[in-house]
Amino acid sequence: MDLTYTEEEEDFRARLRGWLAGVLPALPPKPAPDDWPGRRAYDAGWQRALHDAGYAGVHWDASPTLRLIFLEETERAGAPYVGANFVGLLHAGPTIAAEGTPQQRERWLPPILRGDEIWCQGFSEPDAGSDLASLRTRAVRDGDAYVVTGSKIWTSHAEVADWCELLVRTDPQAPRHRGISWLAMPMDAPGVTVRPLRTLAGSAEFAEMFLDEVRVPVANRVGAENDGWRVTMVTLSFERGTAFVGEVVACRRVLAELAHRARRSGRWDDPVLRRRLGRLSAEFAALWRLTQWNVSEAQGAGGVPGVGGSVFKLRYSQARQELYEAAAQVLGAQALVLDEPWVADRLSSLSYTIAAGTSQIQQNIVAERILGLPKGG
Ligand SMILES: Cc1cc2nc3c(=O)[nH]c(=O)nc-3n(C[C@H](O)[C@H](O)[C@H](O)COP(=O)(O)OP(=O)(O)OC[C@H]3O[C@@H](n4cnc5c(N)ncnc54)[C@H](O)[C@@H]3O)c2cc1C
C-alpha cells in the first residue's frame, strides 16, 4: 500500500484547509450535551455546510486517501464530527447504497447527504444483543405494508431521528438467521413510542422504542424478504470497519493535549505516566495505519469493509478506554468533576467495548473467521 500523497491529494488537502479556515469561525456555539434537538440542528447544519461546499459525499464516494485526508484536516481544524448523522452517514446510508434499489437510493441518500434526515438503528432488543439473530420484533404482511409489533433498546438518537434501520422477523418458522428482514421505518409512523434512557454521564443519547402495530410500506424493505441477516452483515461491517475511523484522529489529538497538560501541571515528571502516554501514542499510530489499510481494502472489495473491521474495533475500543484512564491520571482529583475536559468522554469510553458488538463477540469473530479456530459451544 502506498502511503505517500499525490499532488492532486495535496491540492484537495489545501483547498479543504482553506475552506475550513473560512467557515469554522462562523459556526454557532455548540449546544449543551443534553439538548438533543439543538444538537440535531447543529449537526444537520454542519452536514448542510459540507454538502453545499461539495464535501458531503466524502465518506461514500471519495478515494480512501481523500477520505482519510478529510478526517485528518477536519479534526486538525476542530470541525464538528458526524454527531447525530452517525447512523445515516456511516452505516444506514452505505447499506442502502450497497443493497438498495435505484428508487430507494434516490429517496434516502440525498437527504442524508444534505443533513435533512437523521437515522437511528433499531437492531438490539432486550433479549437480543450479542445474539442479534434471536430478535423477536414481528412484521406481518398486510397488503402493501408490514405491520410491526415489538420493542427495541439502546436505540441511539431515536428521539431526534426521522428514520430507523429496523430489523424484524418476517418468518417465525424459518431457521432464525433466515426469517429476518431489514426495513426503513419512518419514526413518525403511528404506533412508535420512544422512551429515552439516561447514561452514566447524564445524557439521554439512546432510548427504548416500543412498536405497536406500526405500518411500514413493503417498498421500504432493503434486500429480499427474509434476507435481512445478510443485509445486516453489510451494515455491521460498515459500523465496525469504517464508522469509527474519524475518532482515531481525535484520540491522537487528545493524547497530544494530555501530554501538554501533564507538562504544565508537573505530572510529566512521573516516568510511569510518560511511559503510558508513549505506549498509547504508538498504539494510536498503529491503529491509524490499520485504518488506512482497512479503508483501502474496503475500496478494493467494492466498498464494503471486511472482517478486518472486527480487529480494529476490538483494539480501538480498548485503546480508547486506556486513553481516558491516562487522562484521569493527568487530571488527578479533577477527574471526579464531570465538567472537566475528558471526564464525560472517560465515562462514555466504557460503552465502546459494548456498542457495535462487544469485545467478546469481536474476539469470537476474529477467532472463527480470521484464525479459522473452531466455533465456541
Ligand atoms: C453506547 C451504546 C450505543 C448503542 N447504540 C445502539 C443502537 O443505536 N442500536 C442498537 O440496535 N443497539 C445499540 N446498542 C446496543 C449494543 O449493540 C448491545 O449492547 C451489544 O450488542 C451487546 O448486547 P447486550 O447489551 O444485550 O449484552 P449481552 O448480549 O446480553 O451480553 C452480556 C455479556 O455477555 C457476553 N456474551 C454474550 N454472548 C457471548 C458469546 N457468544 N461469547 C462470549 N461472550 C458473550 C457479552 O460480551 C457481554 O459481556 C448500543 C450500545 C451502547 C453501549
The ligand as an ORCA input file, in Angstrom:
! r2SCAN-3c Opt
* xyz 0 1
  C     -23.441      3.433     23.712
  C     -24.247      2.362     23.055
  C     -24.980      2.651     21.938
  C     -25.748      1.668     21.336
  N     -26.499      2.011     20.254
  C     -27.287      1.076     19.691
  C     -28.143      1.451     18.618
  O     -28.187      2.608     18.182
  N     -28.951      0.499     18.089
  C     -28.945     -0.791     18.529
  O     -29.669     -1.603     17.970
  N     -28.147     -1.178     19.557
  C     -27.321     -0.265     20.150
  N     -26.525     -0.615     21.205
  C     -26.631     -1.974     21.756
  C     -25.424     -2.868     21.545
  O     -25.335     -3.298     20.216
  C     -25.548     -4.036     22.528
  O     -25.468     -3.501     23.836
  C     -24.460     -5.088     22.341
  O     -24.611     -5.761     21.123
  C     -24.459     -6.109     23.482
  O     -25.718     -6.655     23.678
  P     -26.364     -6.689     25.154
  O     -26.233     -5.344     25.762
  O     -27.705     -7.289     25.032
  O     -25.404     -7.665     26.017
  P     -25.475     -9.241     26.020
  O     -25.550     -9.759     24.632
  O     -26.529     -9.677     26.986
  O     -24.041     -9.610     26.602
  C     -23.757     -9.642     28.014
  C     -22.327    -10.142     28.178
  O     -22.206    -11.494     27.693
  C     -21.150    -11.582     26.748
  N     -21.514    -12.558     25.696
  C     -22.706    -12.687     25.071
  N     -22.654    -13.657     24.140
  C     -21.383    -14.146     24.162
  C     -20.703    -15.144     23.408
  N     -21.323    -15.856     22.436
  N     -19.386    -15.354     23.659
  C     -18.742    -14.648     24.650
  N     -19.347    -13.697     25.401
  C     -20.642    -13.438     25.146
  C     -21.049    -10.193     26.140
  O     -19.767     -9.977     25.576
  C     -21.315     -9.319     27.365
  O     -20.140     -9.165     28.120
  C     -25.747      0.332     21.845
  C     -24.979      0.032     22.972
  C     -24.245      1.022     23.590
  C     -23.439      0.661     24.807
*
